[in-house]
Amino acid sequence: MRHFIIFLLTLFLVSCVDVPNKGEKVSVTKSNCDCPKIKTEKEDLTKIPDYGLLKKSDWSTIESSFENDNLLPAWTAWLRSCSALKQKDAWKKVCDLADDIKEPSDENIQNYFKNYFNVYIASNIDGSETGMITGYYQPILKGSKVKTSHYKIPLYTTPKDLITVDLSEVYPELKSKRLRGKVVGNKLVPYLSRAEIDGQGTPLAGNEIVWVEDPVEAFFLEIQGSGIIHFDNGETMQIGYADQNGHPFKAIGSALIQKKEITMAEASMEGIKNWARKNIVKLKVFLNMNTSYVFFRKLPNDLPGPIGALGVSIEAERSVAIDPKFIPLGAPIFLSTTQPNTNDSLDRLMVAQDTGGAIRGGVRADFYWGTGEEAGRKAGSMKQQGKIWALLPKDYVFPIATQEFAMKRNRIEETSK
Protein backbone atom coordinates (compact mmCIF):
# COMPACT_ATOMS: atom_id res chain seq x y z
CA MET A 1 0.00 0.00 0.00
CA ARG A 2 2.83 2.41 0.90
CA HIS A 3 4.52 1.92 -2.48
CA PHE A 4 1.19 2.51 -4.24
CA ILE A 5 0.70 5.79 -2.35
CA ILE A 6 4.22 6.87 -3.29
CA PHE A 7 3.42 6.02 -6.90
CA LEU A 8 0.28 8.18 -6.81
CA LEU A 9 2.15 11.06 -5.17
CA THR A 10 4.82 10.83 -7.79
CA LEU A 11 2.25 10.95 -10.60
CA PHE A 12 0.54 13.87 -8.90
CA LEU A 13 3.68 15.97 -8.71
CA VAL A 14 5.67 14.88 -11.75
CA SER A 15 9.01 16.37 -10.86
CA CYS A 16 12.49 14.92 -10.93
CA VAL A 17 15.34 16.50 -9.03
CA ASP A 18 18.98 15.64 -8.54
CA VAL A 19 20.11 14.06 -5.30
CA PRO A 20 21.61 17.12 -3.56
CA ASN A 21 24.80 17.55 -1.68
CA LYS A 22 26.88 20.36 -0.29
CA GLY A 23 24.08 22.87 -0.30
CA GLU A 24 23.49 23.25 -4.05
CA LYS A 25 19.95 22.00 -4.59
CA VAL A 26 17.04 21.76 -6.98
CA SER A 27 13.27 22.21 -6.88
CA VAL A 28 10.28 19.97 -6.29
CA THR A 29 8.18 22.07 -8.67
CA LYS A 30 7.62 21.09 -12.26
CA SER A 31 8.74 24.47 -13.58
CA ASN A 32 12.20 23.94 -12.10
CA CYS A 33 12.40 20.26 -13.02
CA ASP A 34 15.62 18.86 -14.40
CA CYS A 35 13.71 16.10 -16.19
CA PRO A 36 14.93 14.66 -19.48
CA LYS A 37 13.79 16.66 -22.50
CA ILE A 38 13.72 15.57 -26.12
CA LYS A 39 16.66 17.00 -28.03
CA THR A 40 18.78 15.90 -30.92
CA GLU A 41 20.75 12.72 -30.32
CA LYS A 42 24.07 14.56 -30.61
CA GLU A 43 23.23 17.42 -28.27
CA ASP A 44 20.98 15.86 -25.61
CA LEU A 45 23.01 15.58 -22.39
CA THR A 46 20.23 13.72 -20.57
CA LYS A 47 20.35 10.90 -23.11
CA ILE A 48 24.00 10.19 -22.42
CA PRO A 49 24.15 6.96 -20.38
CA ASP A 50 26.13 6.65 -17.18
CA TYR A 51 29.86 7.26 -17.79
CA GLY A 52 29.13 7.82 -21.49
CA LEU A 53 31.62 10.69 -21.80
CA LEU A 54 34.64 8.66 -20.66
CA LYS A 55 37.03 7.81 -23.51
CA LYS A 56 39.63 5.06 -23.33
CA SER A 57 43.09 6.59 -22.97
CA ASP A 58 46.55 5.32 -22.09
CA TRP A 59 48.84 5.46 -19.06
CA SER A 60 51.42 7.35 -21.14
CA THR A 61 49.16 10.43 -21.09
CA ILE A 62 49.58 10.88 -17.33
CA GLU A 63 52.57 8.65 -16.50
CA SER A 64 55.16 11.38 -15.91
CA SER A 65 52.95 13.45 -13.60
CA PHE A 66 51.61 10.34 -11.90
CA GLU A 67 55.12 9.10 -11.08
CA ASN A 68 56.12 12.50 -9.67
CA ASP A 69 53.17 12.64 -7.29
CA ASN A 70 53.31 11.80 -3.58
CA LEU A 71 50.78 8.98 -3.66
CA LEU A 72 50.50 8.04 0.01
CA PRO A 73 47.79 10.62 0.93
CA ALA A 74 45.75 9.49 -2.09
CA TRP A 75 46.21 5.87 -1.01
CA THR A 76 44.59 6.70 2.34
CA ALA A 77 41.62 8.17 0.50
CA TRP A 78 41.46 5.18 -1.86
CA LEU A 79 41.35 2.67 1.01
CA ARG A 80 38.42 4.60 2.48
CA SER A 81 36.65 4.37 -0.87
CA CYS A 82 37.28 0.63 -0.89
CA SER A 83 35.54 0.25 2.45
CA ALA A 84 32.35 1.23 0.60
CA LEU A 85 33.14 -0.11 -2.88
CA LYS A 86 34.24 -3.64 -2.02
CA GLN A 87 30.61 -4.69 -1.71
CA LYS A 88 30.23 -4.08 -5.46
CA ASP A 89 31.35 -6.74 -7.92
CA ALA A 90 33.06 -4.22 -10.21
CA TRP A 91 35.42 -3.09 -7.44
CA LYS A 92 35.79 -6.08 -5.12
CA LYS A 93 38.88 -7.56 -6.79
CA VAL A 94 40.93 -4.35 -6.92
CA CYS A 95 39.92 -3.43 -3.36
CA ASP A 96 40.95 -6.87 -2.07
CA LEU A 97 44.30 -6.41 -3.83
CA ALA A 98 44.68 -2.99 -2.20
CA ASP A 99 44.16 -4.57 1.22
CA ASP A 100 47.04 -6.93 0.48
CA ILE A 101 49.51 -4.02 0.30
CA LYS A 102 50.53 -3.81 3.96
CA GLU A 103 53.41 -1.32 3.62
CA PRO A 104 52.49 1.02 0.75
CA SER A 105 55.16 3.06 -1.00
CA ASP A 106 55.01 5.31 -4.05
CA GLU A 107 56.53 2.51 -6.12
CA ASN A 108 54.14 -0.26 -5.19
CA ILE A 109 51.15 2.10 -5.35
CA GLN A 110 52.21 3.03 -8.90
CA ASN A 111 52.55 -0.62 -9.83
CA TYR A 112 49.18 -1.45 -8.29
CA PHE A 113 47.29 1.12 -10.37
CA LYS A 114 49.22 0.42 -13.59
CA ASN A 115 48.73 -3.34 -13.27
CA TYR A 116 45.04 -3.37 -12.39
CA PHE A 117 43.50 -0.20 -13.84
CA ASN A 118 42.82 1.31 -17.25
CA VAL A 119 42.85 5.05 -17.91
CA TYR A 120 39.84 6.93 -19.32
CA ILE A 121 39.88 10.63 -20.09
CA ALA A 122 36.73 12.57 -19.23
CA SER A 123 35.17 14.68 -21.97
CA ASN A 124 32.33 17.16 -22.43
CA ILE A 125 29.30 16.78 -24.65
CA ASP A 126 31.06 18.78 -27.39
CA GLY A 127 34.05 16.44 -27.27
CA SER A 128 36.38 18.88 -25.49
CA GLU A 129 38.51 17.55 -22.63
CA THR A 130 38.95 20.62 -20.43
CA GLY A 131 36.51 21.85 -17.80
CA MET A 132 35.97 23.88 -14.65
CA ILE A 133 37.71 22.92 -11.38
CA THR A 134 36.52 24.72 -8.25
CA GLY A 135 37.20 24.18 -4.54
CA TYR A 136 35.36 23.67 -1.26
CA TYR A 137 36.30 23.28 2.40
CA GLN A 138 35.04 22.65 5.92
CA PRO A 139 34.48 25.94 7.79
CA ILE A 140 34.83 26.50 11.52
CA LEU A 141 32.05 28.53 13.18
CA LYS A 142 31.53 29.78 16.71
CA GLY A 143 28.29 28.57 18.24
CA SER A 144 26.15 27.62 21.21
CA LYS A 145 23.90 24.71 22.10
CA VAL A 146 21.25 27.19 23.27
CA LYS A 147 20.04 30.47 21.83
CA THR A 148 21.62 33.59 23.31
CA SER A 149 21.70 37.27 22.39
CA HIS A 150 25.01 36.59 20.64
CA TYR A 151 24.26 33.18 19.09
CA LYS A 152 20.81 33.51 17.53
CA ILE A 153 21.11 32.03 14.04
CA PRO A 154 19.71 28.46 14.12
CA LEU A 155 21.02 25.47 12.18
CA TYR A 156 18.25 22.90 11.86
CA THR A 157 18.16 19.14 11.72
CA THR A 158 15.81 17.45 9.23
CA PRO A 159 12.15 18.25 10.04
CA LYS A 160 9.87 15.27 10.65
CA ASP A 161 7.31 16.48 8.10
CA LEU A 162 9.81 16.58 5.21
CA ILE A 163 8.90 13.78 2.78
CA THR A 164 11.56 12.43 0.41
CA VAL A 165 10.57 10.10 -2.44
CA ASP A 166 13.24 8.17 -4.34
CA LEU A 167 11.85 8.31 -7.87
CA SER A 168 14.04 5.43 -9.06
CA GLU A 169 11.75 3.10 -7.07
CA VAL A 170 9.03 3.96 -9.57
CA TYR A 171 11.06 4.97 -12.62
CA PRO A 172 14.43 3.16 -12.79
CA GLU A 173 15.55 5.57 -15.52
CA LEU A 174 15.41 8.37 -12.95
CA LYS A 175 18.39 7.00 -11.04
CA SER A 176 19.64 9.41 -8.35
CA LYS A 177 16.50 11.56 -8.57
CA ARG A 178 14.45 12.50 -5.53
CA LEU A 179 11.26 14.38 -4.84
CA ARG A 180 10.89 16.48 -1.69
CA GLY A 181 7.83 18.07 -0.13
CA LYS A 182 5.31 17.75 2.66
CA VAL A 183 1.79 16.31 2.87
CA VAL A 184 -1.06 18.79 3.23
CA GLY A 185 -4.40 17.00 3.31
CA ASN A 186 -4.00 14.30 0.66
CA LYS A 187 -1.51 16.20 -1.50
CA LEU A 188 2.24 16.39 -1.60
CA VAL A 189 3.21 20.06 -1.91
CA PRO A 190 6.57 21.89 -2.00
CA TYR A 191 8.28 22.21 1.36
CA LEU A 192 8.88 25.54 3.11
CA SER A 193 11.24 27.95 1.33
CA ARG A 194 14.14 29.72 3.01
CA ALA A 195 12.05 32.84 3.57
CA GLU A 196 9.27 30.78 5.16
CA ILE A 197 11.68 28.83 7.39
CA ASP A 198 13.39 32.00 8.59
CA GLY A 199 10.16 34.04 8.72
CA GLN A 200 7.69 34.91 11.43
CA GLY A 201 6.47 32.11 13.69
CA THR A 202 9.68 30.04 13.47
CA PRO A 203 7.89 27.01 11.93
CA LEU A 204 10.86 24.71 12.59
CA ALA A 205 11.25 25.63 16.27
CA GLY A 206 12.42 22.59 18.21
CA ASN A 207 14.54 21.30 15.32
CA GLU A 208 17.59 23.42 16.15
CA ILE A 209 20.80 21.42 16.32
CA VAL A 210 22.99 24.41 17.26
CA TRP A 211 23.01 28.23 17.18
CA VAL A 212 25.70 30.34 15.48
CA GLU A 213 26.54 34.04 15.45
CA ASP A 214 26.90 34.99 11.78
CA PRO A 215 24.11 34.53 9.18
CA VAL A 216 26.60 34.86 6.32
CA GLU A 217 28.83 32.11 7.71
CA ALA A 218 25.73 29.96 8.27
CA PHE A 219 24.72 30.47 4.64
CA PHE A 220 28.14 29.45 3.34
CA LEU A 221 28.11 26.46 5.68
CA GLU A 222 25.08 25.22 3.74
CA ILE A 223 27.01 25.51 0.49
CA GLN A 224 30.04 23.66 1.89
CA GLY A 225 27.84 20.98 3.44
CA SER A 226 29.78 20.33 6.63
CA GLY A 227 31.55 22.24 9.38
CA ILE A 228 32.95 22.30 12.89
CA ILE A 229 31.25 24.31 15.62
CA HIS A 230 33.45 25.72 18.41
CA PHE A 231 31.69 26.44 21.70
CA ASP A 232 32.86 29.05 24.21
CA ASN A 233 33.73 26.33 26.76
CA GLY A 234 36.25 24.76 24.36
CA GLU A 235 34.05 21.90 23.17
CA THR A 236 33.51 21.23 19.48
CA MET A 237 30.79 19.63 17.39
CA GLN A 238 31.18 18.29 13.87
CA ILE A 239 28.07 18.60 11.70
CA GLY A 240 27.32 17.42 8.18
CA TYR A 241 24.70 17.57 5.48
CA ALA A 242 21.51 15.64 6.33
CA ASP A 243 18.88 16.76 3.80
CA GLN A 244 17.44 19.72 1.92
CA ASN A 245 14.05 21.34 1.42
CA GLY A 246 13.80 20.53 -2.30
CA HIS A 247 13.90 24.10 -3.57
CA PRO A 248 16.37 25.22 -6.26
CA PHE A 249 19.72 26.62 -5.29
CA LYS A 250 20.46 30.12 -6.58
CA ALA A 251 23.94 31.50 -6.15
CA ILE A 252 23.91 34.73 -4.17
CA GLY A 253 26.88 35.97 -6.20
CA SER A 254 24.85 35.85 -9.41
CA ALA A 255 22.00 37.79 -7.79
CA LEU A 256 24.38 40.45 -6.46
CA ILE A 257 25.97 40.86 -9.89
CA GLN A 258 22.58 41.13 -11.60
CA LYS A 259 21.53 43.86 -9.17
CA LYS A 260 24.90 45.63 -9.63
CA GLU A 261 25.75 45.28 -5.93
CA ILE A 262 29.13 43.75 -6.77
CA THR A 263 31.23 43.27 -9.88
CA MET A 264 32.17 39.95 -11.45
CA ALA A 265 35.69 40.35 -10.02
CA GLU A 266 34.22 40.70 -6.50
CA ALA A 267 32.06 37.58 -6.74
CA SER A 268 34.37 35.36 -4.69
CA MET A 269 33.43 33.94 -1.30
CA GLU A 270 35.41 36.64 0.50
CA GLY A 271 34.03 39.36 -1.78
CA ILE A 272 30.47 38.31 -1.00
CA LYS A 273 31.19 38.14 2.73
CA ASN A 274 32.69 41.64 2.64
CA TRP A 275 29.59 42.97 0.86
CA ALA A 276 27.30 41.24 3.37
CA ARG A 277 28.95 42.78 6.39
CA LYS A 278 28.56 46.25 4.88
CA ASN A 279 24.92 45.68 3.84
CA ILE A 280 23.19 44.04 6.78
CA VAL A 281 19.81 45.57 5.87
CA LYS A 282 19.89 44.22 2.29
CA LEU A 283 21.40 40.87 3.26
CA LYS A 284 18.20 38.99 4.13
CA VAL A 285 16.56 39.95 0.84
CA PHE A 286 19.43 38.45 -1.14
CA LEU A 287 19.68 35.36 1.06
CA ASN A 288 15.99 34.68 0.52
CA MET A 289 16.48 34.76 -3.26
CA ASN A 290 18.07 31.35 -2.72
CA THR A 291 14.97 29.40 -1.67
CA SER A 292 17.05 26.29 -0.99
CA TYR A 293 17.66 25.37 2.65
CA VAL A 294 20.02 22.71 4.02
CA PHE A 295 19.45 20.63 7.15
CA PHE A 296 22.33 19.19 9.20
CA ARG A 297 23.10 16.27 11.45
CA LYS A 298 25.60 15.81 14.26
CA LEU A 299 28.62 13.67 13.35
CA PRO A 300 31.16 11.89 15.57
CA ASN A 301 33.92 14.29 16.58
CA ASP A 302 36.67 11.74 15.90
CA LEU A 303 36.06 11.55 12.15
CA PRO A 304 39.21 12.21 10.09
CA GLY A 305 37.17 14.44 7.78
CA PRO A 306 33.65 15.30 6.60
CA ILE A 307 31.43 12.54 5.23
CA GLY A 308 31.12 12.69 1.45
CA ALA A 309 28.39 11.33 -0.81
CA LEU A 310 30.11 7.93 -0.88
CA GLY A 311 29.51 7.66 2.87
CA VAL A 312 33.17 7.77 3.92
CA SER A 313 35.36 10.53 5.34
CA ILE A 314 37.00 12.61 2.64
CA GLU A 315 40.69 13.50 2.60
CA ALA A 316 42.01 17.06 2.42
CA GLU A 317 43.62 17.79 -0.98
CA ARG A 318 42.96 14.22 -2.18
CA SER A 319 39.17 14.07 -2.47
CA VAL A 320 37.01 15.68 -5.12
CA ALA A 321 33.31 16.04 -5.81
CA ILE A 322 32.27 14.95 -9.31
CA ASP A 323 29.12 14.39 -11.33
CA PRO A 324 28.29 10.70 -10.65
CA LYS A 325 26.52 10.44 -14.00
CA PHE A 326 29.87 10.76 -15.76
CA ILE A 327 32.46 9.44 -13.29
CA PRO A 328 31.77 6.50 -10.94
CA LEU A 329 31.46 7.68 -7.35
CA GLY A 330 34.38 6.33 -5.33
CA ALA A 331 36.74 5.91 -8.30
CA PRO A 332 40.35 7.08 -8.28
CA ILE A 333 40.97 9.89 -10.75
CA PHE A 334 44.00 11.80 -11.94
CA LEU A 335 43.47 15.56 -11.94
CA SER A 336 45.56 18.01 -13.96
CA THR A 337 44.80 21.64 -13.15
CA THR A 338 46.47 24.69 -11.55
CA GLN A 339 46.71 26.09 -8.05
CA PRO A 340 43.98 28.58 -7.07
CA ASN A 341 44.26 31.88 -8.92
CA THR A 342 47.66 30.97 -10.42
CA ASN A 343 49.21 29.15 -13.36
CA ASP A 344 51.22 26.83 -11.08
CA SER A 345 50.51 23.20 -11.96
CA LEU A 346 48.45 20.99 -9.65
CA ASP A 347 48.66 17.38 -10.90
CA ARG A 348 47.50 14.77 -8.41
CA LEU A 349 45.97 11.37 -7.90
CA MET A 350 42.59 12.05 -6.26
CA VAL A 351 39.52 10.03 -5.31
CA ALA A 352 35.97 10.91 -6.40
CA GLN A 353 34.23 10.67 -3.03
CA ASP A 354 31.66 13.44 -3.11
CA THR A 355 29.03 15.12 -5.29
CA GLY A 356 27.42 18.54 -5.46
CA GLY A 357 24.38 20.17 -7.03
CA ALA A 358 26.59 22.64 -8.93
CA ILE A 359 29.01 19.92 -10.05
CA ARG A 360 27.53 18.97 -13.39
CA GLY A 361 29.17 17.73 -16.57
CA GLY A 362 31.78 15.34 -17.89
CA VAL A 363 34.81 17.47 -16.99
CA ARG A 364 33.84 19.12 -13.72
CA ALA A 365 35.27 18.71 -10.22
CA ASP A 366 35.23 20.39 -6.80
CA PHE A 367 38.57 20.06 -4.99
CA TYR A 368 38.33 19.54 -1.20
CA TRP A 369 40.97 21.72 0.51
CA GLY A 370 40.40 20.73 4.15
CA THR A 371 39.32 22.60 7.28
CA GLY A 372 39.72 26.17 8.43
CA GLU A 373 40.60 29.64 7.22
CA GLU A 374 43.52 28.81 4.90
CA ALA A 375 41.57 26.00 3.25
CA GLY A 376 38.67 28.42 2.84
CA ARG A 377 40.91 31.02 1.22
CA LYS A 378 42.10 28.50 -1.36
CA ALA A 379 38.65 27.07 -1.97
CA GLY A 380 37.09 30.50 -2.34
CA SER A 381 39.58 31.62 -4.98
CA MET A 382 39.73 28.39 -6.99
CA LYS A 383 38.14 28.64 -10.42
CA GLN A 384 40.60 26.89 -12.68
CA GLN A 385 40.54 24.88 -15.89
CA GLY A 386 41.67 21.27 -15.85
CA LYS A 387 41.51 17.74 -17.20
CA ILE A 388 40.29 14.56 -15.49
CA TRP A 389 41.24 10.93 -16.07
CA ALA A 390 39.21 8.19 -14.37
CA LEU A 391 41.05 5.02 -13.33
CA LEU A 392 38.78 1.98 -13.65
CA PRO A 393 39.54 -1.72 -13.05
CA LYS A 394 40.74 -3.53 -16.17
CA ASP A 395 37.79 -5.91 -15.97
CA TYR A 396 35.31 -3.07 -15.43
CA VAL A 397 32.15 -3.69 -17.47
CA PHE A 398 30.30 -0.61 -18.68
CA PRO A 399 26.50 -0.77 -18.97
CA ILE A 400 25.25 -1.99 -22.36
CA ALA A 401 23.74 1.43 -23.06
CA THR A 402 27.14 3.04 -22.46
CA GLN A 403 28.88 0.62 -24.81
CA GLU A 404 26.30 1.31 -27.52
CA PHE A 405 26.61 5.06 -26.93
CA ALA A 406 30.41 4.87 -27.29
CA MET A 407 30.06 3.15 -30.66
CA LYS A 408 27.49 5.71 -31.78
CA ARG A 409 29.74 8.58 -30.64
CA ASN A 410 32.68 7.11 -32.52
CA ARG A 411 30.59 6.93 -35.69
CA ILE A 412 29.57 10.57 -35.31
CA GLU A 413 33.18 11.63 -34.74
CA GLU A 414 34.36 9.69 -37.77
CA THR A 415 31.63 11.20 -39.94
CA SER A 416 32.48 14.74 -38.82
CA LYS A 417 36.17 14.42 -39.68
BELKAKA-V300687 format. One record per residue. N is the residue number from 1. SS is DSSP state (2 for helix, 1 for strand, 0 for the rest). Layout:
N | SS
N | SS
//
This chain:
1 | 0
2 | 2
3 | 2
4 | 2
5 | 2
6 | 2
7 | 2
8 | 2
9 | 2
10 | 2
11 | 2
12 | 2
13 | 0
14 | 0
15 | 0
16 | 0
17 | 1
18 | 1
19 | 0
20 | 0
21 | 1
22 | 0
23 | 0
24 | 1
25 | 0
26 | 0
27 | 0
28 | 0
29 | 0
30 | 2
31 | 2
32 | 2
33 | 0
34 | 0
35 | 0
36 | 0
37 | 0
38 | 0
39 | 0
40 | 0
41 | 0
42 | 0
43 | 0
44 | 0
45 | 2
46 | 2
47 | 2
48 | 0
49 | 0
50 | 0
51 | 0
52 | 0
53 | 0
54 | 1
55 | 1
56 | 1
57 | 0
58 | 0
59 | 2
60 | 2
61 | 2
62 | 0
63 | 2
64 | 2
65 | 2
66 | 2
67 | 2
68 | 2
69 | 0
70 | 0
71 | 0
72 | 2
73 | 2
74 | 2
75 | 2
76 | 2
77 | 2
78 | 2
79 | 2
80 | 2
81 | 2
82 | 2
83 | 2
84 | 2
85 | 2
86 | 0
87 | 0
88 | 0
89 | 2
90 | 2
91 | 2
92 | 2
93 | 2
94 | 2
95 | 2
96 | 2
97 | 2
98 | 2
99 | 2
100 | 0
101 | 0
102 | 0
103 | 0
104 | 0
105 | 0
106 | 2
107 | 2
108 | 2
109 | 2
110 | 2
111 | 2
112 | 2
113 | 2
114 | 2
115 | 2
116 | 2
117 | 1
118 | 1
119 | 1
120 | 1
121 | 1
122 | 1
123 | 0
124 | 0
125 | 0
126 | 0
127 | 0
128 | 0
129 | 0
130 | 0
131 | 1
132 | 1
133 | 1
134 | 1
135 | 1
136 | 1
137 | 1
138 | 1
139 | 1
140 | 1
141 | 1
142 | 1
143 | 1
144 | 1
145 | 0
146 | 0
147 | 0
148 | 0
149 | 0
150 | 0
151 | 0
152 | 0
153 | 1
154 | 1
155 | 1
156 | 1
157 | 0
158 | 0
159 | 0
160 | 0
161 | 0
162 | 0
163 | 1
164 | 1
165 | 1
166 | 1
167 | 2
168 | 2
169 | 2
170 | 0
171 | 0
172 | 2
173 | 2
174 | 2
175 | 0
176 | 0
177 | 1
178 | 1
179 | 1
180 | 1
181 | 1
182 | 1
183 | 1
184 | 1
185 | 0
186 | 0
187 | 1
188 | 1
189 | 1
190 | 0
191 | 0
192 | 0
193 | 0
194 | 2
195 | 2
196 | 2
197 | 2
198 | 0
199 | 0
200 | 0
201 | 0
202 | 0
203 | 0
204 | 0
205 | 0
206 | 0
207 | 0
208 | 1
209 | 1
210 | 1
211 | 1
212 | 1
213 | 0
214 | 0
215 | 2
216 | 2
217 | 2
218 | 2
219 | 2
220 | 2
221 | 2
222 | 2
223 | 2
224 | 2
225 | 0
226 | 1
227 | 1
228 | 1
229 | 1
230 | 1
231 | 1
232 | 0
233 | 0
234 | 0
235 | 0
236 | 1
237 | 1
238 | 1
239 | 1
240 | 1
241 | 1
242 | 1
243 | 1
244 | 1
245 | 0
246 | 0
247 | 0
248 | 0
249 | 0
250 | 0
251 | 0
252 | 2
253 | 2
254 | 2
255 | 2
256 | 2
257 | 2
258 | 2
259 | 0
260 | 0
261 | 0
262 | 0
263 | 0
264 | 2
265 | 2
266 | 2
267 | 0
268 | 0
269 | 2
270 | 2
271 | 2
272 | 2
273 | 2
274 | 2
275 | 2
276 | 2
277 | 2
278 | 2
279 | 0
280 | 2
281 | 2
282 | 2
283 | 2
284 | 2
285 | 2
286 | 2
287 | 2
288 | 2
289 | 2
290 | 0
291 | 0
292 | 0
293 | 0
294 | 1
295 | 1
296 | 1
297 | 1
298 | 1
299 | 1
300 | 0
301 | 0
302 | 0
303 | 0
304 | 0
305 | 0
306 | 0
307 | 1
308 | 0
309 | 0
310 | 0
311 | 0
312 | 0
313 | 1
314 | 0
315 | 0
316 | 0
317 | 0
318 | 0
319 | 1
320 | 1
321 | 1
322 | 0
323 | 0
324 | 0
325 | 0
326 | 0
327 | 0
328 | 0
329 | 0
330 | 0
331 | 0
332 | 1
333 | 1
334 | 1
335 | 1
336 | 1
337 | 1
338 | 1
339 | 0
340 | 0
341 | 0
342 | 0
343 | 0
344 | 0
345 | 1
346 | 1
347 | 1
348 | 1
349 | 1
350 | 1
351 | 1
352 | 1
353 | 1
354 | 1
355 | 0
356 | 0
357 | 0
358 | 0
359 | 0
360 | 0
361 | 0
362 | 0
363 | 0
364 | 1
365 | 1
366 | 1
367 | 1
368 | 1
369 | 1
370 | 1
371 | 1
372 | 0
373 | 2
374 | 2
375 | 2
376 | 2
377 | 2
378 | 2
379 | 2
380 | 2
381 | 2
382 | 0
383 | 1
384 | 1
385 | 1
386 | 1
387 | 1
388 | 1
389 | 1
390 | 1
391 | 1
392 | 1
393 | 1
394 | 0
395 | 0
396 | 0
397 | 0
398 | 0
399 | 0
400 | 2
401 | 2
402 | 2
403 | 2
404 | 2
405 | 2
406 | 2
407 | 2
408 | 2
409 | 2
410 | 2
411 | 2
412 | 2
413 | 2
414 | 2
415 | 2
416 | 2
417 | 0
//
